Amino acid sequence: MDRFRLDGRVAVVTGASRAGGIGRAICRRFAEAGAKVVISDVGPERAAASAFAAPSTEALDEAVAELESIGAEALGVRCDVTDAEDVERLVQAAVARFGRVDIFVNNAGIAVGSVPLVEVTERNLDAMIAVNLKGAYLGTQAAARQMIAQGDGGRIINTASQAGKSGWPLLSVYSATKFAVIGMTQSAAKELGAHGITVNAVCPGTVDTELSNSPDGIWEMNARALGISREEVRAGVVKDIPLGRFQTPDDVADAFVFLASDAAGYITGEAMNSTGGQEMH
């Protein structure tokens, strides 16, 4: 048997509908490996309460259709990861459709970048803590309860960041939340190991997504903050990546497939870098 296959397993991924994003790439890689996939993302009515934009209303349906087009079984579920009842409903929707949950990925996250610490607004501070930390915590709780009840283990994987290992200027709140996600990952791994549940995190580096390249994306924000062109910003970043290129969402997704597979069965409590060498500890 191929120990990297996920045939018959049920995977839930939050923050996963946006085209060209990490979550959607994770879902596609899981589906290609044989998993049944529950794709979740926040609805625009919930996102309106935060400081950040939601994916389009069509994105979730498009993500499901993409997986079904390659022969996978998929379900789309709206979920606000900052609401404990909503997260529990997400888990139960997966169980109702597919009978169980084997893999749960806390991928939902938001960031405001290129803002000096003294200028970060309280609204942005609260929103990033709520989604990046509270959301991952609630997802871990709900997934763990279901996996413990099933009695045969499982995989919980959190999307952290290289900014959760080394603090980055102009990313103070984002870095703080991702450091916290890594700490939560380690604590959960120690608690849940007795149930056969592994808990790990993936720490992506500089990922070139459609969102980061948008007019309001990180490249444009950095360019405005530094008073240089976005091309100069990108050139300055890529020169510090030993592999010499920006990371793609598929690069990140490959690490999730590994950690979800039998090949990673004895790995838990790790914060695995996937940065092209940009972060090395």
PyRosetta script that sets phi, psi and omega in degrees:
from pyrosetta import init, pose_from_sequence

init()
pose = pose_from_sequence("MDRFRLDGRVAVVTGASRAGGIGRAICRRFAEAGAKVVISDVGPERAAASAFAAPSTEALDEAVAELESIGAEALGVRCDVTDAEDVERLVQAAVARFGRVDIFVNNAGIAVGSVPLVEVTERNLDAMIAVNLKGAYLGTQAAARQMIAQGDGGRIINTASQAGKSGWPLLSVYSATKFAVIGMTQSAAKELGAHGITVNAVCPGTVDTELSNSPDGIWEMNARALGISREEVRAGVVKDIPLGRFQTPDDVADAFVFLASDAAGYITGEAMNSTGGQEMH")
pose.set_psi(1, 138.1)
pose.set_omega(1, 176.9)
pose.set_phi(2, -72.5)
pose.set_psi(2, 114.8)
pose.set_omega(2, -175.1)
pose.set_phi(3, -74.0)
pose.set_psi(3, -4.0)
pose.set_omega(3, 176.3)
pose.set_phi(4, -99.0)
pose.set_psi(4, -1.1)
pose.set_omega(4, 178.8)
pose.set_phi(5, -81.1)
pose.set_psi(5, 154.7)
pose.set_omega(5, 179.7)
pose.set_phi(6, -123.8)
pose.set_psi(6, 28.6)
pose.set_omega(6, -174.2)
pose.set_phi(7, -56.5)
pose.set_psi(7, 130.1)
pose.set_omega(7, 175.7)
pose.set_phi(8, 81.2)
pose.set_psi(8, -6.6)
pose.set_omega(8, -178.4)
pose.set_phi(9, -87.2)
pose.set_psi(9, 153.1)
pose.set_omega(9, -178.0)
pose.set_phi(10, -109.1)
pose.set_psi(10, 121.6)
pose.set_omega(10, -177.9)
pose.set_phi(11, -116.7)
pose.set_psi(11, 135.4)
pose.set_omega(11, 175.1)
pose.set_phi(12, -114.1)
pose.set_psi(12, 131.2)
pose.set_omega(12, -178.4)
pose.set_phi(13, -130.1)
pose.set_psi(13, 122.9)
pose.set_omega(13, 177.8)
pose.set_phi(14, -90.8)
pose.set_psi(14, 159.5)
pose.set_omega(14, 179.9)
pose.set_phi(15, 57.0)
pose.set_psi(15, 48.5)
pose.set_omega(15, -163.6)
pose.set_phi(16, -122.5)
pose.set_psi(16, 6.0)
pose.set_omega(16, -172.1)
pose.set_phi(17, -96.7)
pose.set_psi(17, -17.8)
pose.set_omega(17, -172.3)
pose.set_phi(18, -66.8)
pose.set_psi(18, 127.3)
pose.set_omega(18, 178.9)
pose.set_phi(19, -59.9)
pose.set_psi(19, 134.9)
pose.set_omega(19, 178.2)
pose.set_phi(20, 77.9)
pose.set_psi(20, 6.2)
pose.set_omega(20, -177.5)
pose.set_phi(21, -96.7)
pose.set_psi(21, 171.1)
pose.set_omega(21, -179.1)
pose.set_phi(22, -64.4)
pose.set_psi(22, -46.0)
pose.set_omega(22, -177.4)
pose.set_phi(23, -58.8)
pose.set_psi(23, -42.7)
pose.set_omega(23, -179.8)
pose.set_phi(24, -66.5)
pose.set_psi(24, -37.4)
pose.set_omega(24, 177.1)
pose.set_phi(25, -65.5)
pose.set_psi(25, -38.1)
pose.set_omega(25, 176.6)
pose.set_phi(26, -61.4)
pose.set_psi(26, -46.5)
pose.set_omega(26, 179.2)
pose.set_phi(27, -58.7)
pose.set_psi(27, -43.7)
pose.set_omega(27, -179.4)
pose.set_phi(28, -64.5)
pose.set_psi(28, -44.3)
pose.set_omega(28, 179.0)
pose.set_phi(29, -63.9)
pose.set_psi(29, -41.6)
pose.set_omega(29, 176.4)
pose.set_phi(30, -59.8)
pose.set_psi(30, -45.4)
pose.set_omega(30, -179.3)
pose.set_phi(31, -63.2)
pose.set_psi(31, -41.4)
pose.set_omega(31, 178.3)
pose.set_phi(32, -63.7)
pose.set_psi(32, -27.4)
pose.set_omega(32, 178.7)
pose.set_phi(33, -86.6)
pose.set_psi(33, 0.5)
pose.set_omega(33, 173.9)
pose.set_phi(34, 105.2)
pose.set_psi(34, 2.3)
pose.set_omega(34, -177.9)
pose.set_phi(35, -79.1)
pose.set_psi(35, 154.9)
pose.set_omega(35, 165.3)
pose.set_phi(36, -89.0)
pose.set_psi(36, 132.5)
pose.set_omega(36, -166.9)
pose.set_phi(37, -122.8)
pose.set_psi(37, 129.8)
pose.set_omega(37, 171.4)
pose.set_phi(38, -102.7)
pose.set_psi(38, 114.5)
pose.set_omega(38, -177.6)
pose.set_phi(39, -97.5)
pose.set_psi(39, 125.3)
pose.set_omega(39, -177.6)
pose.set_phi(40, -125.9)
pose.set_psi(40, 148.2)
pose.set_omega(40, 172.8)
pose.set_phi(41, -160.9)
pose.set_psi(41, 161.9)
pose.set_omega(41, -178.6)
pose.set_phi(42, -74.2)
pose.set_psi(42, 147.2)
pose.set_omega(42, 174.4)
pose.set_phi(43, -85.8)
pose.set_psi(43, 157.3)
pose.set_omega(43, -177.3)
pose.set_phi(44, -60.7)
pose.set_psi(44, -29.6)
pose.set_omega(44, -179.4)
pose.set_phi(45, -68.5)
pose.set_psi(45, -32.3)
pose.set_omega(45, 177.3)
pose.set_phi(46, -79.7)
pose.set_psi(46, -41.0)
pose.set_omega(46, -177.6)
pose.set_phi(47, -63.8)
pose.set_psi(47, -25.8)
pose.set_omega(47, -178.6)
pose.set_phi(48, -61.1)
pose.set_psi(48, -21.9)
pose.set_omega(48, -179.3)
pose.set_phi(49, -80.4)
pose.set_psi(49, -11.8)
pose.set_omega(49, -179.4)
pose.set_phi(50, -104.0)
pose.set_psi(50, -175.8)
pose.set_omega(50, -178.9)
pose.set_phi(51, -92.8)
pose.set_psi(51, 10.7)
pose.set_omega(51, -170.7)
pose.set_phi(52, -130.8)
pose.set_psi(52, 150.7)
pose.set_omega(52, -177.2)
pose.set_phi(53, -79.4)
pose.set_psi(53, 146.5)
pose.set_omega(53, 176.8)
pose.set_phi(54, -90.8)
pose.set_psi(54, 162.9)
pose.set_omega(54, 170.1)
pose.set_phi(55, -61.5)
pose.set_psi(55, 164.7)
pose.set_omega(55, 179.0)
pose.set_phi(56, -63.9)
pose.set_psi(56, 157.3)
pose.set_omega(56, -179.4)
pose.set_phi(57, -64.5)
pose.set_psi(57, -23.8)
pose.set_omega(57, -179.4)
pose.set_phi(58, -85.2)
pose.set_psi(58, -14.1)
pose.set_omega(58, -170.4)
pose.set_phi(59, -62.0)
pose.set_psi(59, -39.8)
pose.set_omega(59, -177.5)
pose.set_phi(60, -65.1)
pose.set_psi(60, -45.3)
pose.set_omega(60, 178.0)
pose.set_phi(61, -62.6)
pose.set_psi(61, -38.7)
pose.set_omega(61, 179.2)
pose.set_phi(62, -65.1)
pose.set_psi(62, -38.5)
pose.set_omega(62, 179.9)
pose.set_phi(63, -65.8)
pose.set_psi(63, -42.1)
pose.set_omega(63, 177.2)
pose.set_phi(64, -62.9)
pose.set_psi(64, -45.1)
pose.set_omega(64, -179.2)
pose.set_phi(65, -62.3)
pose.set_psi(65, -36.1)
pose.set_omega(65, 179.0)
pose.set_phi(66, -61.2)
pose.set_psi(66, -44.2)
pose.set_omega(66, -179.3)
pose.set_phi(67, -70.7)
pose.set_psi(67, -39.5)
pose.set_omega(67, 179.1)
pose.set_phi(68, -64.4)
pose.set_psi(68, -29.6)
pose.set_omega(68, -179.3)
pose.set_phi(69, -68.5)
pose.set_psi(69, -19.4)
pose.set_omega(69, 177.0)
pose.set_phi(70, -103.3)
pose.set_psi(70, 14.6)
pose.set_omega(70, 173.5)
pose.set_phi(71, 88.8)
pose.set_psi(71, 10.3)
pose.set_omega(71, -179.0)
pose.set_phi(72, -89.8)
pose.set_psi(72, 155.7)
pose.set_omega(72, 170.8)
pose.set_phi(73, -89.4)
pose.set_psi(73, 129.8)
pose.set_omega(73, -175.5)
pose.set_phi(74, -144.4)
pose.set_psi(74, 152.5)
pose.set_omega(74, 178.7)
pose.set_phi(75, -138.9)
pose.set_psi(75, 135.9)
pose.set_omega(75, 175.9)
pose.set_phi(76, -105.0)
pose.set_psi(76, 133.8)
pose.set_omega(76, -178.3)
pose.set_phi(77, -137.5)
pose.set_psi(77, 126.5)
pose.set_omega(77, 173.6)
pose.set_phi(78, -74.1)
pose.set_psi(78, 136.2)
pose.set_omega(78, -179.8)
pose.set_phi(79, -155.0)
pose.set_psi(79, 130.8)
pose.set_omega(79, 170.5)
pose.set_phi(80, -93.8)
pose.set_psi(80, 107.9)
pose.set_omega(80, -172.8)
pose.set_phi(81, -69.3)
pose.set_psi(81, -9.3)
pose.set_omega(81, 177.5)
pose.set_phi(82, -87.2)
pose.set_psi(82, -1.0)
pose.set_omega(82, -177.9)
pose.set_phi(83, -113.7)
pose.set_psi(83, 114.0)
pose.set_omega(83, -175.3)
pose.set_phi(84, -59.2)
pose.set_psi(84, -40.1)
pose.set_omega(84, -179.8)
pose.set_phi(85, -66.9)
pose.set_psi(85, -37.6)
pose.set_omega(85, 178.7)
pose.set_phi(86, -65.7)
pose.set_psi(86, -40.3)
pose.set_omega(86, 179.7)
pose.set_phi(87, -66.1)
pose.set_psi(87, -40.7)
pose.set_omega(87, 177.3)
pose.set_phi(88, -63.7)
pose.set_psi(88, -38.4)
pose.set_omega(88, 177.3)
pose.set_phi(89, -63.0)
pose.set_psi(89, -36.2)
pose.set_omega(89, 177.6)
pose.set_phi(90, -60.9)
pose.set_psi(90, -48.4)
pose.set_omega(90, 179.8)
pose.set_phi(91, -61.6)
pose.set_psi(91, -44.2)
pose.set_omega(91, -178.0)
pose.set_phi(92, -69.4)
pose.set_psi(92, -28.5)
pose.set_omega(92, 174.4)
pose.set_phi(93, -65.7)
pose.set_psi(93, -39.6)
pose.set_omega(93, 176.7)
pose.set_phi(94, -63.5)
pose.set_psi(94, -43.2)
pose.set_omega(94, -179.8)
pose.set_phi(95, -66.0)
pose.set_psi(95, -40.6)
pose.set_omega(95, -179.6)
pose.set_phi(96, -62.7)
pose.set_psi(96, -37.7)
pose.set_omega(96, -177.8)
pose.set_phi(97, -83.4)
pose.set_psi(97, -43.0)
pose.set_omega(97, -170.6)
pose.set_phi(98, -118.1)
pose.set_psi(98, -4.5)
pose.set_omega(98, 173.1)
pose.set_phi(99, 92.2)
pose.set_psi(99, -12.9)
pose.set_omega(99, -175.4)
pose.set_phi(100, -171.5)
pose.set_psi(100, 174.5)
pose.set_omega(100, 171.3)
pose.set_phi(101, -132.3)
pose.set_psi(101, 122.3)
pose.set_omega(101, 179.7)
pose.set_phi(102, -105.4)
pose.set_psi(102, -31.3)
pose.set_omega(102, -175.4)
pose.set_phi(103, -134.5)
pose.set_psi(103, 131.2)
pose.set_omega(103, 176.8)
pose.set_phi(104, -130.6)
pose.set_psi(104, 122.8)
pose.set_omega(104, -178.7)
pose.set_phi(105, -111.7)
pose.set_psi(105, 116.9)
pose.set_omega(105, 173.5)
pose.set_phi(106, -87.5)
pose.set_psi(106, 88.4)
pose.set_omega(106, -176.1)
pose.set_phi(107, -104.8)
pose.set_psi(107, -21.1)
pose.set_omega(107, -176.8)
pose.set_phi(108, -56.4)
pose.set_psi(108, 130.6)
pose.set_omega(108, -180.0)
pose.set_phi(109, -163.1)
pose.set_psi(109, 155.0)
pose.set_omega(109, 178.1)
pose.set_phi(110, -136.3)
pose.set_psi(110, 157.8)
pose.set_omega(110, -178.9)
pose.set_phi(111, -150.4)
pose.set_psi(111, 144.7)
pose.set_omega(111, 164.8)
pose.set_phi(112, -119.9)
pose.set_psi(112, 125.8)
pose.set_omega(112, -175.3)
pose.set_phi(113, -118.0)
pose.set_psi(113, 171.0)
pose.set_omega(113, 176.4)
pose.set_phi(114, 59.1)
pose.set_psi(114, 36.0)
pose.set_omega(114, 177.7)
pose.set_phi(115, -122.9)
pose.set_psi(115, 121.5)
pose.set_omega(115, 177.3)
pose.set_phi(116, -57.3)
pose.set_psi(116, 147.1)
pose.set_omega(116, -178.8)
pose.set_phi(117, -51.0)
pose.set_psi(117, -40.6)
pose.set_omega(117, -175.5)
pose.set_phi(118, -73.9)
pose.set_psi(118, -7.2)
pose.set_omega(118, -178.1)
pose.set_phi(119, -112.2)
pose.set_psi(119, -2.2)
pose.set_omega(119, 178.8)
pose.set_phi(120, -65.2)
pose.set_psi(120, 131.1)
pose.set_omega(120, -179.5)
pose.set_phi(121, -81.4)
pose.set_psi(121, 155.6)
pose.set_omega(121, 178.0)
pose.set_phi(122, -63.1)
pose.set_psi(122, -33.9)
pose.set_omega(122, 179.4)
pose.set_phi(123, -63.2)
pose.set_psi(123, -45.0)
pose.set_omega(123, 178.2)
pose.set_phi(124, -66.9)
pose.set_psi(124, -38.6)
pose.set_omega(124, 177.2)
pose.set_phi(125, -59.1)
pose.set_psi(125, -51.1)
pose.set_omega(125, -178.5)
pose.set_phi(126, -63.1)
pose.set_psi(126, -40.4)
pose.set_omega(126, -177.0)
pose.set_phi(127, -66.6)
pose.set_psi(127, -42.4)
pose.set_omega(127, -179.0)
pose.set_phi(128, -68.4)
pose.set_psi(128, -39.7)
pose.set_omega(128, 176.9)
pose.set_phi(129, -64.3)
pose.set_psi(129, -41.2)
pose.set_omega(129, -177.9)
pose.set_phi(130, -63.7)
pose.set_psi(130, -46.8)
pose.set_omega(130, -176.5)
pose.set_phi(131, -80.0)
pose.set_psi(131, -52.0)
pose.set_omega(131, -170.7)
pose.set_phi(132, -71.5)
pose.set_psi(132, -39.0)
pose.set_omega(132, -177.7)
pose.set_phi(133, -101.0)
pose.set_psi(133, -58.2)
pose.set_omega(133, -179.3)
pose.set_phi(134, -59.4)
pose.set_psi(134, -41.9)
pose.set_omega(134, -179.4)
pose.set_phi(135, -60.9)
pose.set_psi(135, -43.8)
pose.set_omega(135, 178.3)
pose.set_phi(136, -67.0)
pose.set_psi(136, -36.1)
pose.set_omega(136, 179.3)
pose.set_phi(137, -66.1)
pose.set_psi(137, -47.1)
pose.set_omega(137, 180.0)
pose.set_phi(138, -64.1)
pose.set_psi(138, -38.9)
pose.set_omega(138, 177.5)
pose.set_phi(139, -64.1)
pose.set_psi(139, -41.3)
pose.set_omega(139, 177.6)
pose.set_phi(140, -63.1)
pose.set_psi(140, -43.9)
pose.set_omega(140, 177.9)
pose.set_phi(141, -58.0)
pose.set_psi(141, -52.5)
pose.set_omega(141, -175.1)
pose.set_phi(142, -65.4)
pose.set_psi(142, -41.8)
pose.set_omega(142, 179.0)
pose.set_phi(143, -65.2)
pose.set_psi(143, -42.6)
pose.set_omega(143, -179.0)
pose.set_phi(144, -62.6)
pose.set_psi(144, -41.8)
pose.set_omega(144, 178.9)
pose.set_phi(145, -59.2)
pose.set_psi(145, -45.0)
pose.set_omega(145, -179.0)
pose.set_phi(146, -66.6)
pose.set_psi(146, -44.2)
pose.set_omega(146, -178.7)
pose.set_phi(147, -66.3)
pose.set_psi(147, -38.5)
pose.set_omega(147, 176.7)
pose.set_phi(148, -63.0)
pose.set_psi(148, -42.4)
pose.set_omega(148, 179.2)
pose.set_phi(149, -63.5)
pose.set_psi(149, -35.9)
pose.set_omega(149, 179.0)
pose.set_phi(150, -68.5)
pose.set_psi(150, -34.5)
pose.set_omega(150, 172.3)
pose.set_phi(151, 84.5)
pose.set_psi(151, 8.2)
pose.set_omega(151, -178.6)
pose.set_phi(152, -131.9)
pose.set_psi(152, 32.8)
pose.set_omega(152, 172.2)
pose.set_phi(153, 81.4)
pose.set_psi(153, -169.4)
pose.set_omega(153, 179.9)
pose.set_phi(154, 167.7)
pose.set_psi(154, -178.0)
pose.set_omega(154, -178.8)
pose.set_phi(155, -129.5)
pose.set_psi(155, 126.2)
pose.set_omega(155, 171.1)
pose.set_phi(156, -116.8)
pose.set_psi(156, 127.0)
pose.set_omega(156, -177.0)
pose.set_phi(157, -130.4)
pose.set_psi(157, 127.0)
pose.set_omega(157, -178.4)
pose.set_phi(158, -106.6)
pose.set_psi(158, 140.8)
pose.set_omega(158, 173.4)
pose.set_phi(159, -86.4)
pose.set_psi(159, 108.4)
pose.set_omega(159, 175.9)
pose.set_phi(160, -100.0)
pose.set_psi(160, -131.2)
pose.set_omega(160, -179.0)
pose.set_phi(161, -176.7)
pose.set_psi(161, 157.1)
pose.set_omega(161, 170.0)
pose.set_phi(162, -62.5)
pose.set_psi(162, -23.6)
pose.set_omega(162, 175.7)
pose.set_phi(163, -72.9)
pose.set_psi(163, -5.4)
pose.set_omega(163, 172.9)
pose.set_phi(164, -93.0)
pose.set_psi(164, 0.0)
pose.set_omega(164, 176.2)
pose.set_phi(165, -115.6)
pose.set_psi(165, -32.2)
pose.set_omega(165, 176.3)
pose.set_phi(166, -132.9)
pose.set_psi(166, 124.7)
pose.set_omega(166, 178.8)
pose.set_phi(167, -65.3)
pose.set_psi(167, 138.2)
pose.set_omega(167, -178.9)
pose.set_phi(168, -113.5)
pose.set_psi(168, 138.5)
pose.set_omega(168, 176.1)
pose.set_phi(169, -63.4)
pose.set_psi(169, 145.9)
pose.set_omega(169, 179.2)
pose.set_phi(170, 69.9)
pose.set_psi(170, 8.1)
pose.set_omega(170, 177.0)
pose.set_phi(171, -130.2)
pose.set_psi(171, 37.4)
pose.set_omega(171, -169.5)
pose.set_phi(172, -61.5)
pose.set_psi(172, -45.7)
pose.set_omega(172, -177.9)
pose.set_phi(173, -73.3)
pose.set_psi(173, -43.7)
pose.set_omega(173, 178.5)
pose.set_phi(174, -57.6)
pose.set_psi(174, -48.0)
pose.set_omega(174, 178.6)
pose.set_phi(175, -58.8)
pose.set_psi(175, -43.6)
pose.set_omega(175, -178.9)
pose.set_phi(176, -60.5)
pose.set_psi(176, -42.3)
pose.set_omega(176, -179.2)
pose.set_phi(177, -68.9)
pose.set_psi(177, -35.5)
pose.set_omega(177, -178.8)
pose.set_phi(178, -76.4)
pose.set_psi(178, -33.3)
pose.set_omega(178, 169.5)
pose.set_phi(179, -58.4)
pose.set_psi(179, -42.8)
pose.set_omega(179, -179.4)
pose.set_phi(180, -64.1)
pose.set_psi(180, -39.3)
pose.set_omega(180, 178.2)
pose.set_phi(181, -61.3)
pose.set_psi(181, -39.9)
pose.set_omega(181, 178.5)
pose.set_phi(182, -65.7)
pose.set_psi(182, -41.4)
pose.set_omega(182, 176.7)
pose.set_phi(183, -62.4)
pose.set_psi(183, -42.3)
pose.set_omega(183, 177.4)
pose.set_phi(184, -63.6)
pose.set_psi(184, -39.7)
pose.set_omega(184, 178.5)
pose.set_phi(185, -58.1)
pose.set_psi(185, -45.9)
pose.set_omega(185, -179.3)
pose.set_phi(186, -65.1)
pose.set_psi(186, -44.3)
pose.set_omega(186, 179.5)
pose.set_phi(187, -62.6)
pose.set_psi(187, -45.2)
pose.set_omega(187, -178.9)
pose.set_phi(188, -64.6)
pose.set_psi(188, -37.7)
pose.set_omega(188, 179.4)
pose.set_phi(189, -61.2)
pose.set_psi(189, -40.2)
pose.set_omega(189, 180.0)
pose.set_phi(190, -69.1)
pose.set_psi(190, -35.8)
pose.set_omega(190, 179.9)
pose.set_phi(191, -75.4)
pose.set_psi(191, -39.6)
pose.set_omega(191, -169.5)
pose.set_phi(192, -94.1)
pose.set_psi(192, -7.6)
pose.set_omega(192, -179.9)
pose.set_phi(193, -58.0)
pose.set_psi(193, -34.7)
pose.set_omega(193, -179.5)
pose.set_phi(194, -63.6)
pose.set_psi(194, -19.6)
pose.set_omega(194, 179.1)
pose.set_phi(195, -97.5)
pose.set_psi(195, 7.2)
pose.set_omega(195, -179.1)
pose.set_phi(196, 75.7)
pose.set_psi(196, 18.1)
pose.set_omega(196, -179.7)
pose.set_phi(197, -101.7)
pose.set_psi(197, 121.4)
pose.set_omega(197, 174.2)
pose.set_phi(198, -92.6)
pose.set_psi(198, 145.9)
pose.set_omega(198, 179.0)
pose.set_phi(199, -132.1)
pose.set_psi(199, 118.3)
pose.set_omega(199, -178.6)
pose.set_phi(200, -135.9)
pose.set_psi(200, 167.9)
pose.set_omega(200, 175.6)
pose.set_phi(201, -128.7)
pose.set_psi(201, 150.1)
pose.set_omega(201, 171.0)
pose.set_phi(202, -110.1)
pose.set_psi(202, 133.8)
pose.set_omega(202, -179.5)
pose.set_phi(203, -112.0)
pose.set_psi(203, 91.7)
pose.set_omega(203, 178.7)
pose.set_phi(204, -68.4)
pose.set_psi(204, 160.6)
pose.set_omega(204, 175.4)
pose.set_phi(205, -98.4)
pose.set_psi(205, -131.1)
pose.set_omega(205, -179.5)
pose.set_phi(206, -89.3)
pose.set_psi(206, 103.1)
pose.set_omega(206, -174.0)
pose.set_phi(207, -98.1)
pose.set_psi(207, 128.7)
pose.set_omega(207, -179.2)
pose.set_phi(208, -90.3)
pose.set_psi(208, 97.1)
pose.set_omega(208, -179.0)
pose.set_phi(209, -112.4)
pose.set_psi(209, 167.3)
pose.set_omega(209, 175.7)
pose.set_phi(210, -60.7)
pose.set_psi(210, -36.9)
pose.set_omega(210, -179.2)
pose.set_phi(211, -66.1)
pose.set_psi(211, -42.4)
pose.set_omega(211, -179.1)
pose.set_phi(212, -67.1)
pose.set_psi(212, -23.5)
pose.set_omega(212, -179.8)
pose.set_phi(213, -94.4)
pose.set_psi(213, 2.3)
pose.set_omega(213, -179.5)
pose.set_phi(214, -72.6)
pose.set_psi(214, 166.2)
pose.set_omega(214, 179.4)
pose.set_phi(215, -58.2)
pose.set_psi(215, -26.0)
pose.set_omega(215, 177.6)
pose.set_phi(216, -106.8)
pose.set_psi(216, 15.0)
pose.set_omega(216, -177.3)
pose.set_phi(217, -78.7)
pose.set_psi(217, 179.2)
pose.set_omega(217, -172.3)
pose.set_phi(218, -63.6)
pose.set_psi(218, -34.2)
pose.set_omega(218, -178.9)
pose.set_phi(219, -66.2)
pose.set_psi(219, -44.1)
pose.set_omega(219, -179.9)
pose.set_phi(220, -68.1)
pose.set_psi(220, -38.6)
pose.set_omega(220, 178.8)
pose.set_phi(221, -63.0)
pose.set_psi(221, -44.6)
pose.set_omega(221, 178.6)
pose.set_phi(222, -63.5)
pose.set_psi(222, -40.5)
pose.set_omega(222, 180.0)
pose.set_phi(223, -60.6)
pose.set_psi(223, -44.5)
pose.set_omega(223, 179.1)
pose.set_phi(224, -65.3)
pose.set_psi(224, -41.3)
pose.set_omega(224, -178.1)
pose.set_phi(225, -65.9)
pose.set_psi(225, -35.5)
pose.set_omega(225, -175.8)
pose.set_phi(226, -95.1)
pose.set_psi(226, -10.3)
pose.set_omega(226, 179.2)
pose.set_phi(227, 71.8)
pose.set_psi(227, 30.7)
pose.set_omega(227, 177.9)
pose.set_phi(228, -130.6)
pose.set_psi(228, 175.7)
pose.set_omega(228, -179.7)
pose.set_phi(229, -77.9)
pose.set_psi(229, 159.3)
pose.set_omega(229, 178.0)
pose.set_phi(230, -65.6)
pose.set_psi(230, -31.1)
pose.set_omega(230, 177.3)
pose.set_phi(231, -64.5)
pose.set_psi(231, -39.1)
pose.set_omega(231, 177.5)
pose.set_phi(232, -67.3)
pose.set_psi(232, -37.4)
pose.set_omega(232, 177.2)
pose.set_phi(233, -61.4)
pose.set_psi(233, -50.0)
pose.set_omega(233, -178.3)
pose.set_phi(234, -61.6)
pose.set_psi(234, -42.0)
pose.set_omega(234, 179.7)
pose.set_phi(235, -63.9)
pose.set_psi(235, -37.9)
pose.set_omega(235, 179.8)
pose.set_phi(236, -67.2)
pose.set_psi(236, -33.4)
pose.set_omega(236, 179.7)
pose.set_phi(237, -75.7)
pose.set_psi(237, -48.0)
pose.set_omega(237, -172.9)
pose.set_phi(238, -65.9)
pose.set_psi(238, -25.8)
pose.set_omega(238, 179.4)
pose.set_phi(239, -67.4)
pose.set_psi(239, -18.7)
pose.set_omega(239, 179.5)
pose.set_phi(240, -96.1)
pose.set_psi(240, 6.5)
pose.set_omega(240, 177.7)
pose.set_phi(241, -102.0)
pose.set_psi(241, 112.2)
pose.set_omega(241, -175.8)
pose.set_phi(242, -53.9)
pose.set_psi(242, -34.7)
pose.set_omega(242, -180.0)
pose.set_phi(243, -78.2)
pose.set_psi(243, -5.7)
pose.set_omega(243, 168.4)
pose.set_phi(244, 77.2)
pose.set_psi(244, 16.7)
pose.set_omega(244, 176.8)
pose.set_phi(245, -151.9)
pose.set_psi(245, 160.0)
pose.set_omega(245, 175.3)
pose.set_phi(246, -73.3)
pose.set_psi(246, 156.2)
pose.set_omega(246, 179.1)
pose.set_phi(247, -81.6)
pose.set_psi(247, 146.7)
pose.set_omega(247, 175.2)
pose.set_phi(248, -103.7)
pose.set_psi(248, 159.5)
pose.set_omega(248, 174.4)
pose.set_phi(249, -56.5)
pose.set_psi(249, -34.7)
pose.set_omega(249, 178.2)
pose.set_phi(250, -65.7)
pose.set_psi(250, -34.9)
pose.set_omega(250, 175.5)
pose.set_phi(251, -58.1)
pose.set_psi(251, -44.5)
pose.set_omega(251, 180.0)
pose.set_phi(252, -66.1)
pose.set_psi(252, -45.1)
pose.set_omega(252, -175.8)
pose.set_phi(253, -60.3)
pose.set_psi(253, -34.0)
pose.set_omega(253, 179.5)
pose.set_phi(254, -59.3)
pose.set_psi(254, -36.4)
pose.set_omega(254, 178.9)
pose.set_phi(255, -66.5)
pose.set_psi(255, -36.0)
pose.set_omega(255, 178.3)
pose.set_phi(256, -66.7)
pose.set_psi(256, -41.4)
pose.set_omega(256, 178.5)
pose.set_phi(257, -60.7)
pose.set_psi(257, -43.8)
pose.set_omega(257, 178.0)
pose.set_phi(258, -58.4)
pose.set_psi(258, -50.6)
pose.set_omega(258, -177.0)
pose.set_phi(259, -67.0)
pose.set_psi(259, -24.2)
pose.set_omega(259, 177.8)
pose.set_phi(260, -81.9)
pose.set_psi(260, -14.7)
pose.set_omega(260, -170.7)
pose.set_phi(261, -90.5)
pose.set_psi(261, 169.6)
pose.set_omega(261, 175.7)
pose.set_phi(262, -63.4)
pose.set_psi(262, -25.6)
pose.set_omega(262, -179.1)
pose.set_phi(263, -63.5)
pose.set_psi(263, -21.2)
pose.set_omega(263, 180.0)
pose.set_phi(264, -106.9)
pose.set_psi(264, 22.9)
pose.set_omega(264, -174.0)
pose.set_phi(265, -62.3)
pose.set_psi(265, -21.8)
pose.set_omega(265, -179.0)
pose.set_phi(266, -109.4)
pose.set_psi(266, 20.5)
pose.set_omega(266, 179.0)
pose.set_phi(267, -112.1)
pose.set_psi(267, 121.9)
pose.set_omega(267, 176.5)
pose.set_phi(268, -152.7)
pose.set_psi(268, 150.8)
pose.set_omega(268, -179.5)
pose.set_phi(269, 77.3)
pose.set_psi(269, 12.8)
pose.set_omega(269, -176.6)
pose.set_phi(270, -95.2)
pose.set_psi(270, 149.2)
pose.set_omega(270, 170.4)
pose.set_phi(271, -115.0)
pose.set_psi(271, 94.4)
pose.set_omega(271, -168.8)
pose.set_phi(272, -85.4)
pose.set_psi(272, 120.7)
pose.set_omega(272, 177.3)
pose.set_phi(273, -71.3)
pose.set_psi(273, 140.2)
pose.set_omega(273, 169.1)
pose.set_phi(274, -139.6)
pose.set_psi(274, 78.0)
pose.set_omega(274, -167.0)
pose.set_phi(275, -132.1)
pose.set_psi(275, 5.0)
pose.set_omega(275, -175.8)
pose.set_phi(276, 67.0)
pose.set_psi(276, 17.9)
pose.set_omega(276, -179.2)
pose.set_phi(277, 93.7)
pose.set_psi(277, 0.6)
pose.set_omega(277, -179.8)
pose.set_phi(278, -65.6)
pose.set_psi(278, -33.3)
pose.set_omega(278, 174.7)
pose.set_phi(279, -123.3)
pose.set_psi(279, 133.5)
pose.set_omega(279, -173.2)
pose.set_phi(280, -129.0)
pose.set_psi(280, 30.0)
pose.set_omega(280, 173.6)
pose.set_phi(281, -149.4)
pose.dump_pdb("model.pdb")
